[in-house]
């Protein structure tokens, strides 16, 4: 049985890992070595979990960051924690994301909180709502820029017309 399991593990390893594991004499020894190689010692794991928890607790949307980038960063942290057995409920994740938005999003935060039951709101639904709002904000910003450019152009034309020759 041990030989069969060792053979299966050896077949699953790449050449570099096989070279490291080929001297092992039992499946347990191979497994322990793989675990330390890929996950680190228990001290390393605890340190990684601590750093991920700190990243989660301090998570905020960065200036000039869009919703997709923010959500990606958030997912990396949450998936890292999940990989180490630290599972956070979806309603806590939803709340964390909402409260990590900057002040400029306060009206949207309030609207989401008042219109939804945060215990049942899914992360994907929140993401969709935030993306929609971001697109609308971008559209409004573009309209304001165009209006501002037109006003500037009109002023310049007027100045040229009124300028004495």
FENHUWO-V180912 format. One record per backbone hydrogen bond with DSSP energy under -0.5 kcal/mol. NH is the residue of the N-H (numbers start at 1). CO is the residue of the C=O. E is the energy in kcal/mol with one decimal. If there is no record, write none. Layout:
BEGIN
nh=NH co=CO e=E
nh=NH co=CO e=E
END
This chain:
BEGIN
nh=5 co=1 e=-2.3
nh=6 co=2 e=-2.5
nh=7 co=3 e=-2.5
nh=8 co=4 e=-2.4
nh=9 co=5 e=-2.5
nh=10 co=6 e=-2.9
nh=11 co=7 e=-2.3
nh=12 co=8 e=-1.4
nh=13 co=9 e=-0.9
nh=13 co=10 e=-0.7
nh=18 co=14 e=-2.8
nh=19 co=15 e=-2.0
nh=20 co=16 e=-1.3
nh=21 co=17 e=-2.0
nh=22 co=18 e=-2.3
nh=24 co=21 e=-2.2
nh=30 co=26 e=-2.2
nh=31 co=27 e=-3.0
nh=32 co=28 e=-2.8
nh=33 co=29 e=-2.2
nh=34 co=30 e=-2.7
nh=35 co=31 e=-2.7
nh=36 co=32 e=-2.3
nh=37 co=33 e=-2.4
nh=38 co=34 e=-2.7
nh=39 co=35 e=-2.8
nh=40 co=35 e=-0.8
nh=40 co=36 e=-1.0
nh=45 co=41 e=-2.5
nh=46 co=42 e=-2.4
nh=47 co=43 e=-2.0
nh=48 co=44 e=-2.6
nh=49 co=45 e=-2.8
nh=50 co=46 e=-2.4
nh=51 co=47 e=-2.4
nh=52 co=48 e=-2.5
nh=53 co=49 e=-2.7
nh=54 co=50 e=-2.2
nh=55 co=51 e=-2.4
nh=56 co=52 e=-2.4
nh=57 co=53 e=-2.9
nh=58 co=54 e=-2.3
nh=59 co=56 e=-1.2
nh=61 co=100 e=-2.8
nh=65 co=62 e=-1.6
nh=70 co=66 e=-2.4
nh=71 co=67 e=-3.0
nh=72 co=68 e=-2.3
nh=73 co=69 e=-2.4
nh=74 co=70 e=-2.5
nh=75 co=71 e=-2.6
nh=76 co=72 e=-2.3
nh=77 co=73 e=-1.8
nh=78 co=74 e=-2.7
nh=79 co=75 e=-3.1
nh=80 co=76 e=-2.0
nh=81 co=77 e=-2.3
nh=82 co=78 e=-2.5
nh=83 co=79 e=-2.3
nh=84 co=80 e=-0.9
nh=84 co=81 e=-0.8
nh=85 co=82 e=-1.9
nh=86 co=81 e=-2.8
nh=87 co=85 e=-1.0
nh=88 co=86 e=-0.5
nh=93 co=89 e=-1.9
nh=94 co=90 e=-2.7
nh=95 co=91 e=-2.2
nh=96 co=92 e=-2.6
nh=97 co=93 e=-2.5
nh=98 co=94 e=-2.4
nh=99 co=95 e=-2.6
nh=100 co=96 e=-0.8
nh=100 co=97 e=-0.6
nh=101 co=98 e=-1.2
nh=105 co=102 e=-2.0
nh=106 co=103 e=-2.4
nh=109 co=105 e=-2.7
nh=110 co=106 e=-2.6
nh=111 co=107 e=-2.1
nh=112 co=108 e=-2.6
nh=113 co=109 e=-2.6
nh=114 co=110 e=-2.6
nh=115 co=111 e=-2.2
nh=116 co=112 e=-1.5
nh=118 co=116 e=-0.9
nh=120 co=117 e=-1.6
nh=121 co=117 e=-1.5
nh=126 co=122 e=-2.3
nh=127 co=123 e=-2.7
nh=128 co=124 e=-2.4
nh=129 co=125 e=-2.3
nh=130 co=126 e=-2.7
nh=131 co=127 e=-2.6
nh=132 co=128 e=-2.3
nh=133 co=129 e=-2.2
nh=134 co=130 e=-2.5
nh=135 co=131 e=-2.4
nh=136 co=132 e=-2.2
nh=137 co=133 e=-2.7
nh=138 co=134 e=-2.5
nh=139 co=135 e=-2.4
nh=140 co=136 e=-2.4
nh=141 co=137 e=-2.5
nh=142 co=138 e=-2.4
nh=143 co=139 e=-2.2
nh=144 co=140 e=-2.5
nh=145 co=141 e=-2.3
nh=146 co=142 e=-2.3
nh=147 co=143 e=-2.6
nh=148 co=144 e=-2.5
nh=149 co=145 e=-2.6
nh=150 co=146 e=-2.6
nh=151 co=147 e=-2.5
nh=152 co=148 e=-2.3
nh=153 co=149 e=-2.6
nh=154 co=150 e=-2.7
nh=155 co=151 e=-2.6
nh=156 co=152 e=-2.4
nh=157 co=153 e=-2.5
nh=158 co=154 e=-2.8
nh=159 co=155 e=-2.7
nh=160 co=156 e=-2.3
nh=161 co=157 e=-2.4
nh=162 co=158 e=-2.4
nh=163 co=159 e=-1.2
END
